[in-house]
Amino acid sequence: MAATEQRPLKVLNAALATSLRDFNAAARHLQAMGVRLLQIKPTENRLVISPEDGERLQGKRLTEGYQRHASAGSDRITVLFEGVTLEWRRPISYRDLQTTIH
């Protein structure tokens, strides 16, 4: 029947614990650099940040890879930082386009 001794519930296996530790370390490192985390998604290994912070990190060459996903109203940009995916959205505006009318 049912066991009377209580065993501690272990939710994290070794691989998941390592992944979560690395995720937390990257998030803390970003916060120490003044990056504001808009969304924290540990199950997706993803952090959402502002476009200004994302471009600042890219300018300092602290990220790897670059993917731009265009849509009707904004571009979604993803990069890697210390093994964690960073994501931000940059709105598309008519003001961003240079005028070509003479």
N, C-alpha and C positions, 0 to 999 in steps of 0.2 A: 504494500500500500504506500501511503505517503511517507516520505522521510521526515523525521522529527528534527533532525539537525539542520540548521540554517547555513547555507553557503552563500558567500557574497556573490552578487550578480555581476558578472564581468561582461560589459557591453562592448568594449573596444578590444579588438584583437591587435596584435603587434603592428601589423601594416597600417591599420586605421589610426592607431595611436601615433605612429611616426608621421603620417600624413597630416594629422591635426596639429601636431607639435610644429611642423614646418610651416603650416598655414598661419598659426598664431605668431610665430617668429617673424614671418614676412609682414603680417599686419602691424605688429609692434614696431618694426623697423620703419615702415611707411609713416606711422603716426609720429615717430621720433623725428622724421624729416619734415613734419608739418603737413603731411598729406591727410586730407579729411576723407574718411571712409563713409561713403553714402549708403552702401549696402554691403553686408557681410554675408557671404553664402558659402559656409564651410563644406556643405555636402557637394557643392559643384566646384570646389577649389577656386572660387572666383570672388574678387572684390570689385565693387563699382566705385569709381572715383570721379572727380570733376574733370572736365576737359583741360582746364588750366593746369591742374596737377599732373595729368597724363602727359601733356606736352612738355612740362618742365622736367619730368623724369626722362622723357625721350631726349631732350636737349642735353641732359647730363649723361646720356648713354648708359642708363641703369637698367634698361629693359632689353629684352630679346624678342625678335620676330615682330611682325606688324601685319595685322589684317584689318582691312576696312570693308565694312558691309554697308553698302549704300541702300537707302530707302527713300521714300518720297519726301519725308520731312527732316531726316537727320542721318548722319553717318554714325555707325556703331564701330568703334575701334577696340581691338583686343591686342594685348601684348603679354609677355611673360615677365614676371619679376620674382626672382628667387624661387622659381617653380610654381608660382601662383599666377593665375590668369587675372589681369587687370582689364577692366572694361570701362569705357566712357562713351558718351554720345555727344556729338558735335552737331548742333542744328545747322541746317542748310538755309542760308539767307541770301536774298538777292543782293544784299550789301557786300557779300563776300566775293561776288563776281566783279571783275574789272570791266569798266565800260569800254565797249569796242565801237560805239556809235561816234561818228565824227561829225 
